[in-house]
Structures are given as C-alpha cells and as structure tokens.
Amino acid sequence: MTARRRKTAGMKRLALLFVFGALIGSAQEVRLTQPAILKSGRSIVSLKAGTMVDLLSRDDKLLTVRFNNLTGTIPAASLAAAAASPKADAPKPSAPPQKSGSNYVNAVNKAKENVAKHDKNMAKPVDEILEN
C-alpha cells in the first residue's frame, strides 16, 4: 500500500509541475504605458511607465501581472492609453530653469539637470534595442 501511495504522490507532484509550467508559459509580456501601483498581499510596488511586466489575467478594471517574482494587480488603465496614442507617454519639456544668485536655486537646477541626463541615458539603450 505504501508503494502505491508514493506513486500517487509522485504523479500528483508531476501534474502540479505541468500546471505551473503552463501558467508560467501562458504569461504575456507587456509594457506599461502609464505609471501604476502593483498591489500584492502586503506589498505595494510603484511601477514606472515603460516597465515590462508579465500579464497573467485581465478584468474590466484590474490586470493581474507578475513583476520580479511578485504577482499582484494594477489598474487596467495603465495599458489602455497605448491604443489611443503611442506618443502619449513622451516626456514633456520642463520649465526653463530659474536664474538666481542663490545657492539653493543653483543646487536645485543642477540636480534637475542631472536627473534629466540620467533619465535620458537610462532610456536610450532601451529605445535603441526596440528600434532594431
């Protein structure tokens, strides 16, 4: 009897592995067009526009996605804007920096310039890969 139970338990494990493999393989990789908050159990993760996530299921208002081994829900509107206008998430030009002799304003302007340069450098390789 114990050999039969072991064999049945082994078959159950194999069946579970096949089911999980099918679930993992059925995920569709999509790019978010708008920033979203991923809610999963006790975790909350902020996702930027352009982040790649695995789409597991879809509802009228919510999408179930997986991001870095964290599965949760995000609003469906974070993907809907892509169909309307592909250039909707293009960065808007920022206001011209204020000219002032104050050290604080100069430091803030320098920080804004550094952030803009960093964002441009980080987005450039992704854009180049997608164009090819």
CYANA upper distance limits for C-alpha pairs under 8 A (distance plus 0.5 A):
  1 MET  CA      5 ARG  CA      6.88
  2 THR  CA      6 ARG  CA      6.67
  3 ALA  CA      7 LYS  CA      6.70
  4 ARG  CA      8 THR  CA      6.68
  5 ARG  CA      9 ALA  CA      6.55
  6 ARG  CA     10 GLY  CA      6.58
  7 LYS  CA     11 MET  CA      6.72
  8 THR  CA     12 LYS  CA      6.72
  9 ALA  CA     13 ARG  CA      6.79
 10 GLY  CA     14 LEU  CA      6.81
 11 MET  CA     15 ALA  CA      6.66
 12 LYS  CA     16 LEU  CA      6.70
 13 ARG  CA     17 LEU  CA      6.71
 14 LEU  CA     18 PHE  CA      6.78
 15 ALA  CA     19 VAL  CA      6.74
 16 LEU  CA     20 PHE  CA      6.61
 17 LEU  CA     21 GLY  CA      6.47
 18 PHE  CA     22 ALA  CA      6.64
 19 VAL  CA     23 LEU  CA      6.79
 20 PHE  CA     24 ILE  CA      6.64
 21 GLY  CA     25 GLY  CA      6.54
 22 ALA  CA     26 SER  CA      6.47
 23 LEU  CA     27 ALA  CA      7.30
 26 SER  CA     56 LEU  CA      7.81
 27 ALA  CA     54 ASP  CA      6.01
 27 ALA  CA     55 LEU  CA      5.96
 27 ALA  CA     56 LEU  CA      5.50
 28 GLN  CA     54 ASP  CA      5.84
 28 GLN  CA     55 LEU  CA      5.50
 28 GLN  CA     56 LEU  CA      7.27
 29 GLU  CA     52 MET  CA      7.06
 29 GLU  CA     53 VAL  CA      6.12
 29 GLU  CA     54 ASP  CA      4.86
 29 GLU  CA     55 LEU  CA      6.44
 30 VAL  CA     52 MET  CA      6.07
 30 VAL  CA     53 VAL  CA      6.08
 30 VAL  CA     54 ASP  CA      6.73
 30 VAL  CA     55 LEU  CA      7.03
 31 ARG  CA     49 ALA  CA      8.24
 31 ARG  CA     50 GLY  CA      5.87
 31 ARG  CA     51 THR  CA      5.99
 31 ARG  CA     52 MET  CA      4.94
 31 ARG  CA     53 VAL  CA      6.87
 31 ARG  CA     79 LEU  CA      8.19
 32 LEU  CA     36 ALA  CA      8.48
 32 LEU  CA     48 LYS  CA      8.05
 32 LEU  CA     49 ALA  CA      5.70
 32 LEU  CA     50 GLY  CA      5.50
 32 LEU  CA     51 THR  CA      5.98
 32 LEU  CA     52 MET  CA      6.97
 32 LEU  CA     53 VAL  CA      8.01
 32 LEU  CA     78 SER  CA      6.42
 32 LEU  CA     79 LEU  CA      6.08
 33 THR  CA     49 ALA  CA      5.52
 33 THR  CA     50 GLY  CA      6.29
 33 THR  CA     78 SER  CA      6.29
 33 THR  CA     79 LEU  CA      6.00
 33 THR  CA     80 ALA  CA      8.28
 33 THR  CA     81 ALA  CA      6.99
 33 THR  CA     82 ALA  CA      6.39
 33 THR  CA     89 ASP  CA      7.00
 34 GLN  CA     48 LYS  CA      7.46
 34 GLN  CA     49 ALA  CA      4.98
 34 GLN  CA     50 GLY  CA      7.92
 34 GLN  CA     77 ALA  CA      8.35
 34 GLN  CA     78 SER  CA      5.30
 34 GLN  CA     79 LEU  CA      7.43
 34 GLN  CA     81 ALA  CA      8.07
 34 GLN  CA     89 ASP  CA      7.53
 35 PRO  CA     46 SER  CA      7.96
 35 PRO  CA     47 LEU  CA      6.09
 35 PRO  CA     48 LYS  CA      4.96
 35 PRO  CA     49 ALA  CA      5.01
 35 PRO  CA     78 SER  CA      7.09
 36 ALA  CA     46 SER  CA      6.58
 36 ALA  CA     47 LEU  CA      5.71
 36 ALA  CA     48 LYS  CA      7.15
 36 ALA  CA     49 ALA  CA      8.07
 36 ALA  CA     74 ILE  CA      6.77
 36 ALA  CA     75 PRO  CA      7.49
 36 ALA  CA     78 SER  CA      6.73
 37 ILE  CA     44 ILE  CA      7.19
 37 ILE  CA     45 VAL  CA      6.22
 37 ILE  CA     46 SER  CA      5.12
 37 ILE  CA     47 LEU  CA      6.48
 37 ILE  CA     74 ILE  CA      6.49
 37 ILE  CA     75 PRO  CA      8.40
 38 LEU  CA     44 ILE  CA      6.09
 38 LEU  CA     45 VAL  CA      5.50
 38 LEU  CA     46 SER  CA      6.70
 38 LEU  CA     47 LEU  CA      7.46
 38 LEU  CA     72 GLY  CA      6.40
 38 LEU  CA     73 THR  CA      6.08
 38 LEU  CA     74 ILE  CA      5.61
 39 LYS  CA     43 SER  CA      6.57
 39 LYS  CA     44 ILE  CA      5.22
 39 LYS  CA     45 VAL  CA      7.18
 39 LYS  CA     72 GLY  CA      5.72
 39 LYS  CA     73 THR  CA      5.95
 39 LYS  CA     74 ILE  CA      7.22
 40 SER  CA     44 ILE  CA      6.76
 40 SER  CA     70 LEU  CA      7.65
 40 SER  CA     71 THR  CA      6.65
 40 SER  CA     72 GLY  CA      4.73
 40 SER  CA     73 THR  CA      7.17
 41 GLY  CA     72 GLY  CA      8.06
 47 LEU  CA     51 THR  CA      7.00
 49 ALA  CA     89 ASP  CA      7.95
 52 MET  CA     67 PHE  CA      8.32
 53 VAL  CA     65 VAL  CA      6.78
 53 VAL  CA     66 ARG  CA      6.39
 53 VAL  CA     67 PHE  CA      5.78
 54 ASP  CA     65 VAL  CA      5.84
 54 ASP  CA     66 ARG  CA      5.52
 54 ASP  CA     67 PHE  CA      7.10
 55 LEU  CA     63 LEU  CA      7.65
 55 LEU  CA     64 THR  CA      6.74
 55 LEU  CA     65 VAL  CA      5.05
 55 LEU  CA     66 ARG  CA      7.17
 56 LEU  CA     63 LEU  CA      8.16
 56 LEU  CA     64 THR  CA      5.96
 56 LEU  CA     65 VAL  CA      5.83
 56 LEU  CA     66 ARG  CA      7.65
 57 SER  CA     63 LEU  CA      6.47
 57 SER  CA     64 THR  CA      5.58
 57 SER  CA     65 VAL  CA      7.63
 58 ARG  CA     62 LEU  CA      6.87
 58 ARG  CA     63 LEU  CA      5.09
 58 ARG  CA     64 THR  CA      6.73
 58 ARG  CA     76 ALA  CA      8.21
 59 ASP  CA     63 LEU  CA      6.44
 59 ASP  CA     76 ALA  CA      8.00
 60 ASP  CA     76 ALA  CA      7.50
 61 LYS  CA     75 PRO  CA      6.42
 61 LYS  CA     76 ALA  CA      5.63
 61 LYS  CA     77 ALA  CA      8.00
 62 LEU  CA     73 THR  CA      6.66
 62 LEU  CA     74 ILE  CA      6.17
 62 LEU  CA     75 PRO  CA      5.16
 62 LEU  CA     76 ALA  CA      5.29
 63 LEU  CA     73 THR  CA      5.89
 63 LEU  CA     74 ILE  CA      5.85
 63 LEU  CA     75 PRO  CA      6.59
 63 LEU  CA     76 ALA  CA      5.90
 64 THR  CA     71 THR  CA      7.62
 64 THR  CA     72 GLY  CA      6.06
 64 THR  CA     73 THR  CA      4.95
 64 THR  CA     74 ILE  CA      7.10
 65 VAL  CA     71 THR  CA      6.20
 65 VAL  CA     72 GLY  CA      6.18
 65 VAL  CA     73 THR  CA      6.50
 65 VAL  CA     74 ILE  CA      7.78
 66 ARG  CA     70 LEU  CA      5.92
 66 ARG  CA     71 THR  CA      4.73
 66 ARG  CA     72 GLY  CA      6.97
 67 PHE  CA     71 THR  CA      6.94
 74 ILE  CA     78 SER  CA      8.01
 76 ALA  CA     80 ALA  CA      7.14
 77 ALA  CA     81 ALA  CA      7.28
 80 ALA  CA     84 ALA  CA      7.87
 81 ALA  CA     85 SER  CA      6.96
 81 ALA  CA     86 PRO  CA      8.30
 81 ALA  CA     88 ALA  CA      7.87
 82 ALA  CA     86 PRO  CA      5.77
 82 ALA  CA     88 ALA  CA      7.97
 97 PRO  CA    109 ASN  CA      6.69
 98 GLN  CA    105 VAL  CA      7.83
 98 GLN  CA    109 ASN  CA      8.08
 99 LYS  CA    105 VAL  CA      8.38
 99 LYS  CA    106 ASN  CA      8.38
100 SER  CA    105 VAL  CA      7.03
100 SER  CA    106 ASN  CA      7.58
101 GLY  CA    105 VAL  CA      8.21
101 GLY  CA    106 ASN  CA      7.89
102 SER  CA    106 ASN  CA      6.87
103 ASN  CA    107 ALA  CA      6.57
104 TYR  CA    108 VAL  CA      6.72
105 VAL  CA    109 ASN  CA      6.62
106 ASN  CA    110 LYS  CA      6.64
107 ALA  CA    111 ALA  CA      6.64
108 VAL  CA    112 LYS  CA      6.72
109 ASN  CA    113 GLU  CA      6.75
110 LYS  CA    114 ASN  CA      6.72
111 ALA  CA    115 VAL  CA      6.70
112 LYS  CA    116 ALA  CA      6.68
113 GLU  CA    117 LYS  CA      6.68
114 ASN  CA    118 HIS  CA      6.57
115 VAL  CA    119 ASP  CA      6.59
116 ALA  CA    120 LYS  CA      6.62
117 LYS  CA    121 ASN  CA      6.64
118 HIS  CA    122 MET  CA      6.57
119 ASP  CA    123 ALA  CA      6.54
120 LYS  CA    124 LYS  CA      6.51
121 ASN  CA    125 PRO  CA      7.90
122 MET  CA    126 VAL  CA      8.12
123 ALA  CA    127 ASP  CA      6.80
124 LYS  CA    128 GLU  CA      6.69
125 PRO  CA    129 ILE  CA      6.73
126 VAL  CA    130 LEU  CA      6.74
127 ASP  CA    131 GLU  CA      6.67
128 GLU  CA    132 ASN  CA      7.06
